[in-house]
Amino acid sequence: MALLRASHPAKVCLVVVGDGPERGALEQRSAALGLSDSVLFAGQRANVAPYYGIADLFVLPSHSEGSPNVLLEAMAAGLPIVSTGVGGAVELVSDGDTALVVGCRDPRAMSLAIGRLLADPELARCLGTAARLASRLYGPEAYAASLVQIYQAVADSPLAGYGHYCP
């Protein structure tokens, strides 16, 4: 955020939604860098939809990830995304197609990618639209349809109905 604020002419505000053991340290670091006027720690929220609604873009700066639901939510909201290329995130987004993907623990690359989206509304719009469309591949309907296909394939198998035989 400090790098972005130093290089980007427009006023940028970061809203951190969620909570965890690092919150206190992040708040202290934010204050030490003089970012208190630009960083809001919203804490844990049961309903995050309003935050997606007011956001210009979504950033996932994770160092490690499983399958990040928050990324799917941001995609479904049609937000342009900057994400680190870690864990399950790289299975959900594609650099230049549905997001801008940067290396882990590279604040300069993260800042440049965020700045790029802020400076290029057309790129941001295109990535957001592509992310929304791609999110349909991972939604509940798609998941249910894939389970039905699996069950149907098992039911149609020549071995279906024979059970397991142990002599």
C-alpha positions as CSV (number, residue, x, y, z in Angstrom):
1,M,0.0,0.0,0.0
2,A,2.9,2.4,0.8
3,L,4.4,1.6,-2.7
4,L,1.1,2.1,-4.4
5,R,0.3,5.4,-2.6
6,A,3.8,6.7,-3.5
7,S,3.4,5.9,-7.2
8,H,-0.3,6.3,-7.9
9,P,-1.7,9.9,-8.2
10,A,-5.3,9.1,-7.1
11,K,-6.3,8.6,-3.6
12,V,-6.4,4.9,-2.9
13,C,-8.1,3.3,0.1
14,L,-7.5,-0.3,1.2
15,V,-10.3,-2.1,3.2
16,V,-9.2,-5.2,4.9
17,V,-12.2,-7.4,5.7
18,G,-11.6,-10.3,8.0
19,D,-9.7,-11.0,11.2
20,G,-6.9,-13.1,12.4
21,P,-3.8,-13.3,14.6
22,E,-1.8,-10.9,12.4
23,R,-4.4,-8.1,12.6
24,G,-2.7,-6.2,15.5
25,A,0.7,-6.3,13.8
26,L,-0.8,-5.2,10.5
27,E,-2.5,-2.3,12.2
28,Q,0.8,-1.3,13.8
29,R,2.7,-1.6,10.6
30,S,0.0,0.5,8.8
31,A,0.3,3.2,11.4
32,A,4.1,3.1,11.3
33,L,4.1,3.6,7.5
34,G,1.7,6.6,7.8
35,L,-1.1,4.7,6.1
36,S,-3.8,5.0,8.8
37,D,-5.8,7.4,6.6
38,S,-5.7,5.0,3.7
39,V,-6.2,1.6,5.4
40,L,-9.4,0.5,7.1
41,F,-9.5,-2.7,9.1
42,A,-13.2,-3.7,9.0
43,G,-12.8,-6.9,11.0
44,Q,-14.8,-10.1,10.6
45,R,-18.1,-9.6,8.8
46,A,-20.9,-12.1,8.4
47,N,-22.0,-10.4,5.1
48,V,-19.2,-9.3,2.9
49,A,-21.4,-8.6,-0.2
50,P,-21.5,-4.8,0.5
51,Y,-17.7,-4.6,0.5
52,Y,-17.6,-6.3,-3.0
53,G,-20.2,-3.7,-4.0
54,I,-18.1,-0.7,-3.2
55,A,-14.7,-2.1,-4.3
56,D,-13.0,-1.1,-7.5
57,L,-10.9,-4.2,-7.4
58,F,-10.0,-7.2,-5.2
59,V,-6.6,-8.2,-4.0
60,L,-5.6,-11.6,-2.7
61,P,-2.0,-11.2,-1.4
62,S,-1.8,-14.7,0.2
63,H,1.5,-16.4,0.9
64,S,-0.3,-19.8,0.8
65,E,-3.8,-20.8,0.0
66,G,-6.1,-23.8,-0.2
67,S,-9.1,-23.2,-2.4
68,P,-9.9,-19.6,-1.6
69,N,-13.7,-19.0,-1.4
70,V,-13.1,-15.3,-1.1
71,L,-11.5,-15.4,-4.6
72,L,-14.6,-17.1,-6.0
73,E,-16.8,-14.5,-4.3
74,A,-14.8,-11.6,-5.8
75,M,-15.0,-13.3,-9.2
76,A,-18.8,-13.8,-9.0
77,A,-19.0,-10.1,-8.1
78,G,-17.3,-9.2,-11.3
79,L,-14.3,-7.5,-9.7
80,P,-11.0,-7.1,-11.4
81,I,-8.5,-9.2,-9.4
82,V,-4.9,-9.1,-8.4
83,S,-3.8,-12.4,-6.8
84,T,-0.6,-14.0,-5.8
85,G,0.0,-17.3,-7.7
86,V,-0.2,-19.6,-4.8
87,G,-2.1,-22.8,-3.9
88,G,-5.6,-23.1,-5.3
89,A,-5.7,-19.5,-6.5
90,V,-3.8,-20.5,-9.6
91,E,-6.5,-23.1,-10.3
92,L,-9.2,-20.4,-10.3
93,V,-7.6,-17.5,-12.1
94,S,-5.4,-17.1,-15.1
95,D,-2.9,-14.2,-15.5
96,G,-4.1,-11.8,-18.1
97,D,-7.3,-13.6,-18.7
98,T,-9.3,-13.4,-15.5
99,A,-6.9,-11.7,-13.2
100,L,-3.4,-10.2,-12.8
101,V,-1.3,-12.8,-11.0
102,V,1.9,-11.9,-9.3
103,G,4.6,-13.7,-7.4
104,C,4.3,-14.3,-3.7
105,R,6.0,-11.9,-1.3
106,D,6.7,-9.4,-4.1
107,P,5.1,-6.1,-2.9
108,R,6.5,-4.2,-5.9
109,A,4.8,-6.5,-8.4
110,M,1.6,-6.4,-6.4
111,S,1.7,-2.6,-6.3
112,L,2.4,-2.4,-10.0
113,A,-0.5,-4.8,-10.8
114,I,-2.9,-2.8,-8.7
115,G,-1.7,0.5,-10.2
116,R,-2.2,-1.0,-13.7
117,L,-5.8,-1.8,-13.0
118,L,-6.5,1.5,-11.4
119,A,-4.9,3.3,-14.4
120,D,-6.6,1.2,-17.1
121,P,-10.4,1.0,-16.6
122,E,-10.9,-1.0,-19.8
123,L,-8.5,-3.7,-18.6
124,A,-10.2,-3.7,-15.2
125,R,-13.6,-4.0,-16.9
126,C,-12.5,-6.9,-19.2
127,L,-10.8,-8.8,-16.3
128,G,-13.9,-8.3,-14.1
129,T,-16.2,-9.6,-16.8
130,A,-14.0,-12.6,-17.5
131,A,-13.7,-13.4,-13.8
132,R,-17.5,-13.3,-13.4
133,L,-18.0,-15.6,-16.4
134,A,-15.3,-18.0,-15.1
135,S,-16.8,-18.1,-11.6
136,R,-19.8,-19.9,-13.1
137,L,-17.5,-22.9,-13.6
138,Y,-17.0,-23.1,-9.8
139,G,-20.4,-22.2,-8.5
140,P,-22.8,-24.4,-6.6
141,E,-24.8,-25.3,-9.7
142,A,-21.6,-26.4,-11.6
143,Y,-20.5,-28.4,-8.5
144,A,-23.9,-30.2,-8.3
145,A,-23.9,-30.9,-12.0
146,S,-20.4,-32.4,-11.8
147,L,-21.5,-34.7,-8.9
148,V,-24.6,-35.8,-10.9
149,Q,-22.3,-36.7,-13.9
150,I,-20.0,-38.7,-11.6
151,Y,-22.9,-40.6,-10.0
152,Q,-24.5,-41.2,-13.4
153,A,-21.2,-42.6,-14.7
154,V,-20.9,-44.9,-11.8
155,A,-24.6,-46.0,-12.1
156,D,-24.0,-46.7,-15.8
157,S,-20.9,-48.7,-15.2
158,P,-21.0,-52.4,-16.2
159,L,-20.1,-53.2,-12.6
160,A,-22.9,-51.2,-11.1
161,G,-25.1,-53.3,-8.9
162,Y,-22.6,-56.1,-8.3
163,G,-21.2,-54.6,-5.1
164,H,-17.8,-55.6,-3.7
165,Y,-16.8,-59.2,-3.8
166,C,-14.4,-60.5,-1.2
167,P,-13.7,-64.3,-1.2
